[in-house]
Each structure stands twice: as C-alpha cells, then as structure tokens.
Amino acid sequence: MNATVLISDIVDALQMQFDEQGTYLNLDTGEVEVVSTSLLREAEEAEEAEDDESEQEEDDEWELAKRIVSTDRFLRLPDKFEVNEWELMHDFALSAKPESMSQELLRALQGKGAFRYFKDVVQNRKLEQKWYAFRDEALKQVAIDWCKENKLAWR
C-alpha cells in the first residue's frame, strides 16, 4: 500500500522546479524527493550496463537516483512543461477585476519578455498576494488531479 501524500509537499515541489532536476514521489514514505537529472541519467546508464562500479561517489543523492531508476516505488511529479505557468498567468489575467486591470495583464503576456512584464504589472499594481494565492490554488488542483490519476491517497 502506498503512503498518504501531503498535497502541500507536492505544491511546494511544483513551485520549485528547475531544468536540471527531477522531482519524484516516494510511494513508500509519501515524501517528495529531488534529484539531479544528470545523476538520474548516470544511474540509468549504470543499470543498463549492470555496472555497480560506477565512478559516482556513494552519497545520498546517488543512492536515491539508483533507487528511482531501479524500482517502481517512485512516481515522477508533473514537470514545468506539464504545469504551464503562462496558462496560469493568462487565467489570472482573465479573472482580474476591473476589466482595465485584466486587459493590462493580458497585454503584458504578449511577446518576448512576457513573464517579466506580467510580474512587473503584478508588482506595480500590488497584486502579488492575489497572484500567488491564485497560483497556489491552481497548483493545488494540479496536485490533486495528479494524485487522482495515480490513485494516491492525499491530505
């Protein structure tokens, strides 16, 4: 049986995703684990070569990478490409009141530098709390949907 997952842990992980790391749920403990994608690749290569004599130092992250690639007890969390930040910003802009605020946010999302312009408008209009609350709620729904899809208990 899988451990119960804390939605807040998944939301935290979704907020802190980077290209050079993979984020996984440990099904046995319910903990979110973060590991370097380069270590995951090396662990996969070592497993394919059935080579226990890897040049990697034996450390906690290396051991984690080896467990992730060699067992079915880890599920990869949605990555930043699956959680479309631009779409979240667009939805927030559409929900903004008054209409002039909504239009200003939507204009900020056009063209090069859209992320920066959007965040500038949010800051200049003192919408940070509303934006982060909106984003947190959207990420919470992503986490819940992911748990449902993977038949995981959450709280």
Residue pairs with C-beta under 8 A, 6 or more apart in sequence:
2 27
2 28
2 30
2 152
2 153
3 26
3 27
3 28
3 29
3 30
4 30
4 152
4 153
4 154
4 155
5 25
5 30
5 147
5 152
5 153
5 154
5 155
6 30
6 154
6 155
7 140
7 143
7 144
7 147
7 154
7 155
9 30
9 31
9 32
10 25
10 32
10 77
10 143
10 146
10 147
10 154
11 136
11 139
11 140
11 143
12 32
13 23
13 32
13 34
13 77
14 23
14 77
14 78
14 83
14 139
14 142
14 143
15 135
15 139
17 23
17 79
17 80
17 83
19 37
19 80
20 36
20 37
20 38
21 34
21 35
21 36
21 37
22 34
22 35
22 36
22 37
22 40
22 68
22 76
22 79
23 32
23 33
23 34
23 76
23 77
23 79
24 32
24 33
24 34
24 35
24 68
24 74
24 75
24 76
24 77
25 31
25 32
25 33
25 74
25 75
25 77
25 152
26 32
26 33
26 73
26 74
27 73
27 74
27 75
27 152
28 73
32 77
33 64
33 68
33 74
35 61
35 64
35 65
35 68
36 61
36 65
39 56
39 61
39 62
39 65
40 65
40 68
40 69
42 54
42 56
42 65
43 54
43 62
43 65
43 66
43 68
43 69
43 70
44 69
46 52
46 54
46 56
46 66
47 66
47 69
47 70
54 62
56 62
67 73
67 74
68 74
75 150
77 146
78 142
78 146
83 139
83 142
85 115
86 109
86 114
86 115
88 134
88 135
88 138
88 139
89 105
89 109
89 114
89 115
89 118
90 106
90 109
91 134
91 138
92 105
92 130
92 131
92 134
92 135
93 102
93 105
93 106
93 108
93 109
93 118
94 102
94 106
95 102
95 134
96 102
96 105
96 127
101 125
101 127
104 121
104 125
105 118
105 121
105 122
108 114
108 117
108 118
108 120
108 121
109 117
109 118
121 127
122 128
122 131
143 154
144 154
147 153
147 154
